[in-house]
């Protein structure tokens, strides 16, 4: 406003008393009619054009047509105190999610020893959480697109804390499965915090900030391992489950202060609310508010919630290829990531009592049946040697195991910074593809059955760091490629497909690995290579592009 008055006063002094401030709108008394103004260029018209030009040069916040969009506002107001607060709020949500996920790698071995559950039941303990997440992810995405990101996250925080606390009171295995499934249902909303966060980030900082958000995930995982180290030897897994809900309670208490997405307000036909949010951003960041009127980029807004967040719209001709490829990429990413997490405790648990044996030994035993000598000769004819596997009986995790688990968890930090360095130079697609390939190479070294803990920890460290970077790159790309009316449901469906991969991975990392380490790690390597190909086939590169407000029709 000061710049505006300064420009007007300077030109007014230069023009003398010939005109008045009313001439800024051409509303002063003139001798010409309205129709004449379209044909005659008067001195007043020239004066007004100079005023507008002077004002535009004096203030970078003004756009030529005196209007601005949410994207222009967010870019103009930049990254400041508002985004820092939102980073902490969103990061707390991610810490809580990370702790609930990390607990799975500690809970299964504990239940195996205390309740003597089988390997398949251990895998089911993990699968039921991801089943709940898969079934609810699309529901939460639809809810977020229709009624707002803030409303969905508030409900999620309350339910997650409630069911997480009840899980610590489970009297038997069936009750534990049921309650952990409900925990998974609530966790399905957590990816919407990234949707909310990304919609408030300027284009230049978006990728870096979303990737750095994974620092909170890594901190939550490290905190859970340290908590398990302190609690498990003395109080057991029930106390661990109860104490792990502390970040959930903190997040539930701060949700009233979460801002609602300005993009959501505009897309739902409430520009006044979006303008109030933008004014809050300007005040928090200490920037002057933009001049002009808030408008949509196009006519995609709708006040009817039923027209927003429709899952079938993700398969429209313009988005079909992108959606199908992203679903496979997210499935593969979660399959590989949680596979590494679960394999870590499985390999550490077995390393103390490791013995290398042949998988399916009956196949190579010539005295078992008439068909088995043929199979043995077939293996030999193909040049295949008996595969070494690592197996173990019940053994509780020791302090050494938790320390090594902590080291592999810390691998996510180098993965985060490597992703930040690469993603803005080579783009989102190239980053994900290359990281999938590097992950496949790291997994190949796990073919070796060894009792060398340093070698094992190093390979798991590298594999987890790389696949964590892939996950964050996917979280950057997905909100960018979908328009505002479909952004939350797009992220939600991708998250649902990720949980499908996470549901399957326990049967590879905890069951198949007991039969053959080679087969289990080969599965992860092949899936990673297929996902790398899918990344190269994505039709859109979002690097340096603004977030879309609607589907661009062909």
C-alpha positions as CSV (number, residue, x, y, z in Angstrom):
1,X,0.0,0.0,0.0
2,X,2.9,2.3,0.8
3,X,4.4,1.6,-2.6
4,X,1.0,2.3,-4.3
5,X,0.6,5.7,-2.6
6,X,4.1,6.6,-3.4
7,X,3.7,5.9,-7.1
8,X,0.4,7.8,-7.3
9,X,1.8,10.8,-5.4
10,X,4.8,11.0,-7.6
11,X,2.8,11.0,-10.8
12,X,0.2,13.4,-9.3
13,X,2.9,16.0,-8.5
14,X,4.3,15.6,-12.0
15,X,0.9,16.1,-13.6
16,X,-0.1,19.0,-11.3
17,X,-3.7,19.7,-10.7
18,X,-5.0,18.6,-14.1
19,X,-6.7,15.5,-12.8
20,X,-7.8,13.7,-9.6
21,X,-7.5,10.2,-8.1
22,X,-10.9,9.3,-9.6
23,X,-9.2,9.2,-12.9
24,X,-7.5,5.9,-11.9
25,X,-10.8,4.2,-12.6
26,X,-11.8,6.6,-15.4
27,X,-14.8,7.5,-13.3
28,X,-14.1,11.3,-13.1
29,X,-16.2,13.8,-15.0
30,X,-15.2,14.0,-18.7
31,X,-16.7,15.5,-21.7
32,X,-16.6,12.4,-23.8
33,X,-19.1,9.6,-23.8
34,X,-18.5,5.9,-23.0
35,X,-18.5,5.0,-26.6
36,X,-15.9,7.7,-27.4
37,X,-13.5,6.2,-24.9
38,X,-13.0,3.2,-27.2
39,X,-11.9,5.4,-30.0
40,X,-10.2,8.5,-28.6
41,X,-7.0,8.5,-26.6
42,X,-7.3,11.4,-24.2
43,X,-4.6,12.8,-22.0
44,X,-6.4,11.3,-19.0
45,X,-6.2,7.9,-20.6
46,X,-2.5,8.3,-21.1
47,X,-2.2,9.4,-17.5
48,X,-4.0,6.4,-16.3
49,X,-1.8,4.0,-18.3
50,X,1.3,5.7,-16.8
51,X,-0.1,5.3,-13.3
52,X,-0.7,1.6,-13.9
53,X,2.7,1.1,-15.4
54,X,4.3,2.9,-12.5
55,X,2.4,0.8,-9.9
56,X,3.4,-2.4,-11.7
57,X,7.0,-1.5,-11.6
58,X,6.8,-0.5,-7.9
59,X,5.3,-3.7,-6.7
60,X,6.3,-7.2,-7.8
61,X,3.1,-8.6,-6.3
62,X,0.8,-7.2,-9.0
63,X,-0.1,-9.2,-12.0
64,X,-0.9,-7.5,-15.3
65,X,-4.7,-8.0,-15.2
66,X,-5.1,-7.2,-11.5
67,X,-5.9,-10.8,-10.7
68,X,-3.9,-13.6,-9.2
69,X,-4.2,-17.3,-8.6
70,X,-3.4,-19.4,-5.6
71,X,-0.3,-20.7,-7.4
72,X,0.9,-17.2,-8.1
73,X,0.2,-16.2,-4.5
74,X,2.1,-19.1,-3.0
75,X,5.1,-18.5,-5.3
76,X,5.1,-14.7,-4.6
77,X,4.9,-15.1,-0.8
78,X,7.7,-17.7,-0.8
79,X,8.9,-20.0,1.9
80,X,8.7,-18.5,5.4
81,X,7.4,-18.9,8.9
82,X,4.0,-20.2,7.7
83,X,5.7,-23.1,5.9
84,X,8.1,-23.8,8.7
85,X,5.1,-24.3,11.2
86,X,3.3,-26.5,8.7
87,X,6.5,-28.5,8.2
88,X,6.6,-29.2,12.0
89,X,2.9,-30.1,12.1
90,X,3.2,-32.4,9.1
91,X,6.5,-33.9,10.3
92,X,4.9,-34.9,13.6
93,X,2.2,-36.8,11.7
94,X,4.9,-38.6,9.7
95,X,6.8,-39.4,12.9
96,X,3.7,-41.0,14.4
97,X,3.2,-43.0,11.2
98,X,6.8,-44.1,11.1
99,X,6.7,-45.4,14.7
100,X,3.6,-47.4,14.0
101,X,5.4,-49.0,10.9
102,X,8.7,-49.6,12.6
103,X,7.0,-51.3,15.5
104,X,6.0,-54.1,13.1
105,X,9.6,-55.3,12.7
106,X,10.0,-55.5,16.5
107,X,6.5,-56.8,17.3
108,X,6.6,-60.0,15.2
109,X,9.7,-61.6,16.8
110,X,8.4,-60.7,20.3
111,X,5.0,-62.4,19.6
112,X,6.9,-65.4,18.0
113,X,8.6,-66.0,21.3
114,X,5.9,-65.0,23.8
115,X,2.8,-66.5,22.1
116,X,4.6,-69.0,20.0
117,X,2.9,-68.0,16.8
118,X,4.0,-69.5,13.5
119,X,5.9,-67.7,10.7
120,X,2.6,-67.3,8.7
121,X,1.0,-65.7,11.8
122,X,3.9,-63.3,12.1
123,X,3.4,-62.3,8.5
124,X,-0.3,-61.9,9.2
125,X,0.5,-59.5,12.0
126,X,2.1,-57.2,9.5
127,X,-0.3,-57.9,6.6
128,X,-3.4,-56.9,8.6
129,X,-2.0,-53.4,9.2
130,X,-1.4,-52.9,5.5
131,X,-4.8,-54.4,4.6
132,X,-6.4,-51.7,6.7
133,X,-4.3,-49.1,5.1
134,X,-5.1,-50.3,1.6
135,X,-8.9,-50.5,2.2
136,X,-8.9,-47.0,3.7
137,X,-6.5,-45.0,1.5
138,X,-9.0,-44.3,-1.3
139,X,-11.7,-43.6,1.3
140,X,-9.5,-40.9,3.0
141,X,-8.4,-39.5,-0.3
142,X,-12.1,-39.1,-1.4
143,X,-13.0,-37.6,1.9
144,X,-10.1,-35.1,1.7
145,X,-11.1,-34.0,-1.8
146,X,-14.7,-33.5,-0.9
147,X,-14.6,-32.1,2.6
148,X,-11.0,-30.9,3.1
149,X,-7.6,-32.1,4.0
150,X,-7.8,-30.7,7.6
151,X,-11.1,-32.5,8.4
152,X,-9.7,-35.8,7.3
153,X,-6.4,-35.5,9.2
154,X,-8.2,-34.5,12.4
155,X,-10.4,-37.6,12.3
156,X,-7.4,-39.7,11.4
157,X,-5.4,-38.4,14.4
158,X,-8.1,-39.2,16.9
159,X,-8.8,-42.7,15.6
160,X,-5.1,-43.6,15.3
161,X,-4.4,-42.6,18.9
162,X,-7.5,-44.5,20.2
163,X,-6.9,-47.8,18.3
164,X,-3.1,-47.6,18.9
165,X,-3.7,-47.4,22.7
166,X,-6.2,-50.2,22.6
167,X,-3.7,-52.4,20.8
168,X,-1.5,-52.5,23.9
169,X,-4.4,-54.0,25.8
170,X,-5.1,-56.9,23.4
171,X,-5.6,-60.1,25.5
172,X,-4.9,-62.6,22.6
173,X,-3.6,-62.9,19.1
174,X,-7.0,-62.4,17.4
175,X,-7.8,-59.3,19.3
176,X,-4.4,-57.9,18.4
177,X,-5.0,-58.6,14.7
178,X,-8.4,-56.8,14.8
179,X,-7.0,-53.7,16.6
180,X,-3.9,-53.5,14.5
181,X,-6.2,-53.7,11.4
182,X,-8.1,-50.6,12.7
183,X,-4.8,-48.9,13.3
184,X,-3.9,-49.5,9.7
185,X,-7.3,-48.1,8.6
186,X,-6.5,-44.8,10.4
187,X,-2.9,-44.7,9.1
188,X,-4.4,-44.7,5.5
189,X,-5.0,-41.0,5.9
190,X,-1.4,-40.0,6.7
191,X,-0.4,-39.5,3.1
192,X,-2.9,-36.7,2.9
193,X,-0.7,-34.6,5.1
194,X,1.8,-34.6,2.2
195,X,-1.0,-33.4,-0.1
196,X,-1.8,-30.5,2.3
197,X,1.9,-29.7,2.7
198,X,2.7,-29.7,-1.0
199,X,-0.2,-27.4,-1.8
200,X,1.4,-24.6,0.3
201,X,4.9,-24.9,-1.1
202,X,6.4,-22.6,-3.8
203,X,7.3,-24.4,-7.0
204,X,11.1,-24.0,-6.6
205,X,11.1,-25.3,-3.0
206,X,8.5,-28.1,-3.4
207,X,10.7,-31.0,-4.2
208,X,13.3,-30.2,-1.7
209,X,10.8,-29.7,1.1
210,X,8.8,-32.8,0.5
211,X,11.9,-34.9,0.4
212,X,13.2,-33.3,3.6
213,X,9.9,-34.3,5.2
214,X,11.3,-37.8,5.2
215,X,13.7,-36.7,7.9
216,X,10.7,-36.8,10.3
217,X,9.9,-40.3,9.2
218,X,13.6,-41.3,9.8
219,X,13.5,-39.6,13.2
220,X,10.3,-41.5,14.1
221,X,11.9,-44.8,13.1
222,X,15.1,-44.1,15.1
223,X,13.0,-43.0,18.1
224,X,11.0,-46.2,18.0
225,X,14.1,-48.4,17.9
226,X,15.6,-46.5,20.9
227,X,12.3,-46.8,22.7
228,X,12.2,-50.6,22.0
229,X,15.8,-50.8,23.3
230,X,14.7,-49.3,26.6
231,X,11.3,-50.8,27.0
232,X,11.3,-54.3,25.5
233,X,13.9,-56.0,27.8
234,X,12.0,-54.9,31.0
235,X,8.4,-54.0,30.2
236,X,7.6,-56.0,27.0
237,X,5.8,-55.2,23.8
238,X,2.5,-54.0,25.3
239,X,4.2,-51.1,27.0
240,X,6.0,-50.4,23.7
241,X,2.7,-50.2,21.9
242,X,1.2,-47.8,24.5
243,X,4.2,-45.5,24.7
244,X,4.5,-45.3,20.9
245,X,1.1,-43.5,20.8
246,X,2.6,-40.3,22.4
247,X,3.3,-38.5,19.0
248,X,-0.3,-39.4,17.9
249,X,-1.7,-37.7,20.9
250,X,0.4,-34.6,20.3
251,X,-0.7,-34.5,16.7
252,X,-4.3,-34.9,17.6
253,X,-4.0,-31.9,20.0
254,X,-2.5,-29.6,17.3
255,X,-4.9,-30.4,14.4
256,X,-7.2,-27.4,15.3
257,X,-4.3,-25.2,14.3
258,X,-3.8,-26.9,10.9
259,X,-4.6,-24.6,8.0
260,X,-7.0,-25.8,5.3
261,X,-5.6,-25.9,1.8
262,X,-6.3,-22.6,-0.2
263,X,-6.3,-24.7,-3.4
264,X,-9.1,-26.8,-1.9
265,X,-11.1,-23.7,-0.9
266,X,-10.9,-22.3,-4.5
267,X,-11.7,-25.7,-6.1
268,X,-14.7,-26.1,-3.8
269,X,-16.1,-22.6,-4.7
270,X,-15.0,-20.7,-1.6
271,X,-12.5,-18.1,-2.8
272,X,-13.2,-15.9,0.3
273,X,-11.8,-18.6,2.6
274,X,-8.8,-19.2,0.2
275,X,-8.1,-15.4,0.3
276,X,-8.2,-15.4,4.1
277,X,-5.6,-18.3,4.1
278,X,-3.4,-16.4,1.7
279,X,-3.6,-13.3,3.9
280,X,-2.4,-15.5,6.8
281,X,0.5,-16.8,4.8
282,X,1.5,-13.2,3.9
283,X,1.2,-12.1,7.6
284,X,3.3,-15.0,8.9
285,X,5.9,-14.7,6.2
286,X,6.1,-10.9,6.6
287,X,5.4,-10.2,2.9
288,X,2.9,-7.6,1.5
289,X,-0.4,-9.0,0.4
290,X,-0.9,-9.3,-3.3
291,X,-3.1,-6.6,-5.0
292,X,-6.0,-7.6,-7.2
293,X,-8.6,-10.3,-7.1
294,X,-8.2,-14.0,-6.5
295,X,-9.3,-16.1,-9.4
296,X,-9.1,-19.7,-10.6
297,X,-6.6,-20.8,-13.3
298,X,-9.6,-22.2,-15.2
299,X,-13.3,-23.1,-14.7
300,X,-12.6,-26.3,-12.8
301,X,-14.1,-25.2,-9.4
302,X,-17.2,-26.8,-8.2
303,X,-19.2,-26.3,-5.0
304,X,-20.7,-29.8,-5.4
305,X,-18.6,-32.2,-3.4
306,X,-19.8,-35.2,-5.4
307,X,-18.0,-33.8,-8.5
308,X,-14.7,-33.8,-6.7
309,X,-12.5,-36.7,-5.7
310,X,-14.0,-39.3,-8.0
311,X,-11.8,-42.3,-8.3
312,X,-13.0,-43.1,-11.8
313,X,-11.7,-39.7,-13.1
314,X,-8.1,-41.0,-12.5
315,X,-8.6,-43.3,-15.4
316,X,-9.8,-40.6,-17.9
317,X,-7.9,-40.7,-21.2
318,X,-5.6,-37.8,-20.1
319,X,-4.5,-39.6,-16.8
320,X,-5.0,-43.3,-17.5
321,X,-1.4,-44.1,-18.4
322,X,0.0,-42.0,-15.6
323,X,-2.3,-43.6,-13.0
324,X,-1.7,-47.2,-14.0
325,X,2.1,-46.7,-14.1
326,X,2.1,-44.9,-10.7
327,X,0.0,-47.6,-9.1
328,X,2.6,-50.2,-10.1
329,X,5.5,-47.9,-9.0
330,X,4.0,-47.3,-5.6
331,X,3.2,-51.0,-5.2
332,X,6.8,-51.9,-6.0
333,X,8.3,-49.2,-3.8
334,X,6.3,-50.3,-0.7
335,X,7.0,-53.9,-1.5
336,X,10.8,-53.3,-1.6
337,X,10.9,-50.8,1.3
338,X,9.0,-52.8,3.9
339,X,10.7,-55.9,2.6
340,X,14.1,-54.4,3.7
341,X,12.6,-53.3,7.0
342,X,11.3,-56.8,7.8
343,X,14.4,-58.6,6.4
344,X,16.6,-56.6,8.7
345,X,15.2,-58.1,11.9
346,X,14.8,-61.5,10.4
347,X,18.5,-61.6,9.3
348,X,19.6,-60.1,12.7
349,X,17.5,-62.6,14.6
350,X,18.9,-65.5,12.7
351,X,22.5,-64.4,12.6
352,X,23.4,-65.7,16.0
353,X,22.2,-69.2,15.3
354,X,22.7,-69.3,11.5
355,X,23.2,-72.5,9.7
356,X,23.3,-72.7,5.9
357,X,21.1,-75.3,4.4
358,X,19.6,-76.2,1.0
359,X,16.1,-75.0,0.3
360,X,13.6,-77.7,-0.3
361,X,16.1,-80.4,0.6
362,X,13.7,-83.2,-0.4
363,X,14.1,-82.0,-4.1
364,X,17.7,-83.0,-4.0
365,X,17.3,-86.2,-1.9
366,X,17.4,-89.1,-4.4
367,X,15.9,-91.6,-1.9
368,X,12.7,-89.7,-1.3
369,X,10.7,-90.4,-4.5
370,X,11.1,-91.4,-8.1
371,X,10.7,-87.8,-9.3
372,X,13.3,-86.2,-7.0
373,X,16.4,-87.6,-8.6
374,X,15.3,-86.1,-11.9
375,X,14.8,-82.7,-10.2
376,X,18.3,-83.0,-8.7
377,X,19.8,-83.9,-12.0
378,X,17.9,-81.0,-13.6
379,X,19.3,-78.5,-11.1
380,X,22.8,-79.8,-11.8
381,X,22.3,-79.8,-15.6
382,X,21.2,-76.1,-15.4
383,X,24.4,-75.3,-13.4
384,X,22.5,-74.4,-10.3
385,X,24.0,-75.1,-6.9
386,X,22.1,-75.7,-3.7
387,X,20.9,-72.3,-2.4
388,X,22.1,-71.3,1.0
389,X,19.5,-70.1,3.4
390,X,19.6,-68.6,6.9
391,X,17.1,-70.1,9.4
392,X,16.6,-69.7,13.1
393,X,14.5,-70.7,16.1
394,X,13.0,-68.3,18.5
395,X,15.5,-65.8,19.8
396,X,14.7,-62.4,21.3
397,X,16.5,-59.4,19.8
398,X,19.5,-58.3,21.9
399,X,21.0,-54.9,22.5
400,X,23.4,-55.6,19.6
401,X,20.5,-56.3,17.3
402,X,18.8,-53.0,18.2
403,X,22.0,-51.1,17.7
404,X,22.4,-52.6,14.2
405,X,18.7,-51.9,13.5
406,X,19.3,-48.3,14.4
407,X,22.2,-48.1,12.0
408,X,20.1,-49.4,9.1
409,X,17.4,-46.9,10.1
410,X,19.9,-44.1,10.0
411,X,20.5,-45.0,6.3
412,X,17.4,-43.0,5.4
413,X,19.2,-39.7,6.1
414,X,21.9,-40.2,3.4
415,X,19.1,-41.4,1.1
416,X,17.2,-38.2,1.7
417,X,20.1,-35.9,0.9
418,X,21.1,-37.9,-2.1
419,X,17.5,-37.6,-3.5
420,X,17.5,-33.8,-2.9
421,X,20.8,-33.5,-4.8
422,X,19.5,-35.6,-7.8
423,X,15.8,-34.8,-8.1
424,X,16.2,-31.2,-9.2
425,X,19.0,-32.0,-11.7
426,X,17.6,-35.1,-13.4
427,X,13.9,-34.8,-12.7
428,X,11.4,-36.9,-10.8
429,X,11.2,-39.8,-13.4
430,X,14.9,-40.2,-13.8
431,X,15.6,-40.1,-10.1
432,X,13.1,-42.8,-9.3
433,X,14.3,-45.1,-12.1
434,X,18.0,-44.8,-11.2
435,X,17.3,-45.4,-7.5
436,X,15.3,-48.5,-8.3
437,X,18.2,-49.9,-10.3
438,X,20.8,-49.1,-7.6
439,X,18.5,-50.8,-5.0
440,X,18.3,-54.0,-7.2
441,X,22.1,-54.0,-7.3
442,X,22.3,-53.7,-3.5
443,X,19.8,-56.5,-3.0
444,X,22.0,-58.8,-5.1
445,X,24.7,-58.7,-2.4
446,X,22.2,-60.2,0.1
447,X,22.4,-63.4,-1.9
448,X,25.4,-64.3,0.2
449,X,24.5,-66.1,3.4
450,X,27.0,-64.8,5.9
451,X,27.5,-64.3,9.6
452,X,29.5,-61.2,9.1
453,X,27.4,-58.5,10.7
454,X,29.4,-55.6,9.3
455,X,28.8,-56.8,5.7
456,X,25.1,-57.5,6.4
457,X,24.5,-54.2,8.1
458,X,26.3,-52.3,5.3
459,X,24.2,-53.9,2.5
460,X,21.0,-53.3,4.4
461,X,22.1,-49.7,5.1
462,X,22.6,-49.0,1.4
463,X,19.4,-50.8,0.3
464,X,17.2,-49.0,2.8
465,X,18.7,-45.6,2.1
466,X,18.1,-45.9,-1.6
467,X,14.6,-47.3,-1.4
468,X,13.6,-44.6,1.1
469,X,14.7,-42.0,-1.5
470,X,12.5,-43.6,-4.1
471,X,9.5,-43.3,-1.8
472,X,10.1,-39.6,-1.2
473,X,10.6,-39.0,-4.9
474,X,7.2,-40.7,-5.5
475,X,5.7,-38.4,-2.9
476,X,7.0,-35.4,-4.7
477,X,5.9,-36.5,-8.2
478,X,2.4,-37.7,-7.4
479,X,0.8,-34.5,-5.9
480,X,2.4,-32.6,-8.8
481,X,1.0,-34.7,-11.6
482,X,-2.6,-34.7,-10.4
483,X,-4.9,-31.6,-10.5
484,X,-6.4,-30.1,-7.4
485,X,-9.9,-31.8,-7.6
486,X,-8.2,-35.2,-7.9
487,X,-4.9,-34.6,-6.0
488,X,-6.0,-36.2,-2.7
489,X,-7.8,-39.2,-4.2
490,X,-4.8,-39.6,-6.6
491,X,-2.4,-39.8,-3.7
492,X,-4.8,-41.9,-1.8
493,X,-5.2,-44.6,-4.5
494,X,-1.4,-44.7,-5.0
495,X,-1.1,-45.2,-1.2
496,X,-3.6,-48.0,-1.4
497,X,-1.6,-49.7,-4.1
498,X,1.5,-49.3,-2.0
499,X,-0.2,-51.1,0.9
500,X,-1.0,-53.9,-1.4
501,X,2.7,-54.3,-2.0
502,X,3.3,-54.0,1.7
503,X,0.7,-56.8,2.4
504,X,2.5,-59.2,0.1
505,X,6.1,-58.5,1.3
506,X,5.9,-60.3,4.7
507,X,5.3,-63.6,2.9
508,X,8.6,-63.0,1.0
509,X,10.7,-61.4,3.8
510,X,9.5,-63.6,6.6
511,X,8.3,-66.8,5.0
512,X,10.0,-67.4,1.7
513,X,13.3,-66.2,3.1
514,X,13.2,-69.1,5.5
515,X,13.1,-71.5,2.6
516,X,15.5,-69.7,0.3
517,X,17.4,-66.5,0.8
518,X,18.3,-66.4,-2.9
519,X,14.7,-66.7,-4.1
520,X,13.5,-64.0,-1.7
521,X,16.1,-61.5,-2.6
522,X,15.8,-62.3,-6.3
523,X,12.1,-61.4,-6.1
524,X,12.9,-57.9,-4.7
525,X,15.6,-57.4,-7.4
526,X,13.2,-58.3,-10.3
527,X,10.4,-56.1,-8.9
528,X,12.8,-53.1,-8.6
529,X,14.0,-53.5,-12.2
530,X,10.4,-53.6,-13.5
531,X,9.5,-50.5,-11.5
532,X,12.5,-48.7,-13.0
533,X,11.2,-49.4,-16.5
534,X,7.7,-48.1,-15.4
535,X,9.4,-44.8,-14.2
536,X,10.9,-44.3,-17.6
537,X,7.5,-44.8,-19.3
538,X,5.7,-42.1,-17.3
539,X,4.4,-39.6,-19.8
540,X,4.8,-36.4,-17.7
541,X,7.9,-34.9,-16.1
542,X,6.8,-32.4,-13.4
543,X,10.2,-30.8,-12.7
544,X,9.8,-27.0,-12.6
545,X,6.1,-27.0,-13.3
546,X,3.3,-25.5,-11.3
547,X,0.7,-27.7,-9.7
548,X,-2.3,-28.1,-12.0
549,X,-5.8,-27.0,-11.1
550,X,-7.7,-29.1,-13.6
551,X,-7.2,-31.9,-16.1
552,X,-5.8,-30.5,-19.4
553,X,-8.1,-31.9,-22.1
554,X,-6.5,-33.2,-25.2
